[in-house]
Amino acid sequence: MKELVEVIVKALVDDPDAVEVTESEKHNEIVLELHVADHDMGRVIGRQGRIAKAIRSVLKAMGSKENKRVMLNIVD
């Protein structure tokens, strides 16, 4: 899942080298933390959070296949 988030976000931002995703797993929960450059934060979140919501929806669908809960945190 980490790789999927990296591919999606790198296609959206101006500075793909600054994209960093960390993944941690506890029981049935996967937590992904996304770090991007400050000037790309708006591109990743989108208007009214639409892009972030869409990314989370894709992750939720992937997680349901594995019976896991997936959380995406976009970090400053």
Buried (B, 14 or more C-beta within 10 A) or exposed (E): BEEBBBEBBBEBBEEBEBBEBEEEEEEEEBBBBBBBBEEBBEBBBBEEEEBBEEBBEBBBEBBEEEEBBBBBEBEE
